[in-house]
Amino acid sequence: MDSGQFLVLLGFCGLVVLQAELLTGGQEDVRVLLQQLMARVDRLERDRGRSQVAFSASLTSTSQWTHQGPFENVSPLVFREVKTNIGNAYDPDTGVFTTPTNGLYYIRFTGSIGKSGSLNAAVLKNGENMFAIYNTVGRISSNANGMTLVLNEGDRVWVVLWPNQSISDKSGLSTFSGFLIFPM
Ligand SMILES: *[C@@H]1O[C@H](CO)[C@@H](O)[C@H](O)[C@H]1NC(C)=O
């Protein structure tokens, strides 16, 4: 082997080593990129799961009139008949909707007047009045109100009946609903 051939061989070996380094280096980059992508997909899937939030429930679903109140004290209303509960953020045992993610929500409450002849009830967030309905018995004895609310993860939203007021239901006249419009 002359020096010329040796240099060519050396050059070839160098190229092979360089290529191998580039290749393994590239594989490392691809591995890191894949890990980052997988983490991002996991995050997106989790966010997507948490961004599917909607609930609707009524006090009763039967065709029998059911009445609640009048009570002496402020009483939480428990809408036990769940129609929709995507994300399971509404608890039909307590009547409380617990926000699973920060976002803009639409919350709505409709109530039909019960035995006391007047219905005054409010939607509370963490105990603070957000909005209310008030009506006394007349030709129209049902009221509804709804609002978009910016809620934080873990906020609790429920409906209360004020003292001496009453509510009734029959086939879903009195309902509590909410859904996430978009996460924020
Ligand atoms: C509820 O009604 C009772 C009896 O009429 C009355 O004594 C009481 O003050 C009322 N409570 C409220 C908060 O209006």
Ligand as a Chemical Component Dictionary entry (heavy atoms), coordinates in Angstrom:
data_LIG
# 
_chem_comp.id                   LIG 
_chem_comp.type                 NON-POLYMER 
_chem_comp.pdbx_formal_charge   0 
_chem_comp.three_letter_code    LIG 
# 
loop_
_chem_comp_atom.comp_id 
_chem_comp_atom.atom_id 
_chem_comp_atom.alt_atom_id 
_chem_comp_atom.type_symbol 
_chem_comp_atom.charge 
_chem_comp_atom.model_Cartn_x 
_chem_comp_atom.model_Cartn_y 
_chem_comp_atom.model_Cartn_z 
_chem_comp_atom.pdbx_ordinal 
LIG C1 C1 C 0 -90.301 32.747 56.604 1  
LIG O1 O1 O 0 -91.628 32.660 56.981 2  
LIG C2 C2 C 0 -91.791 32.723 58.370 3  
LIG C3 C3 C 0 -93.283 32.498 58.652 4  
LIG O2 O2 O 0 -94.095 33.295 57.843 5  
LIG C4 C4 C 0 -91.304 34.073 58.892 6  
LIG O3 O3 O 0 -91.445 34.155 60.299 7  
LIG C5 C5 C 0 -89.846 34.242 58.531 8  
LIG O4 O4 O 0 -89.390 35.520 58.888 9  
LIG C6 C6 C 0 -89.669 34.032 57.023 10 
LIG N1 N1 N 0 -88.234 34.020 56.723 11 
LIG C7 C7 C 0 -87.707 34.788 55.790 12 
LIG C8 C8 C 0 -86.228 34.697 55.641 13 
LIG O5 O5 O 0 -88.381 35.519 55.087 14 
# 
loop_
_chem_comp_bond.comp_id 
_chem_comp_bond.atom_id_1 
_chem_comp_bond.atom_id_2 
_chem_comp_bond.value_order 
_chem_comp_bond.pdbx_ordinal 
LIG C1 O1 SING 1  
LIG C1 C6 SING 2  
LIG O1 C2 SING 3  
LIG C2 C3 SING 4  
LIG C2 C4 SING 5  
LIG C3 O2 SING 6  
LIG C4 O3 SING 7  
LIG C4 C5 SING 8  
LIG C5 O4 SING 9  
LIG C5 C6 SING 10 
LIG C6 N1 SING 11 
LIG N1 C7 SING 12 
LIG C7 C8 SING 13 
LIG C7 O5 DOUB 14 
# 
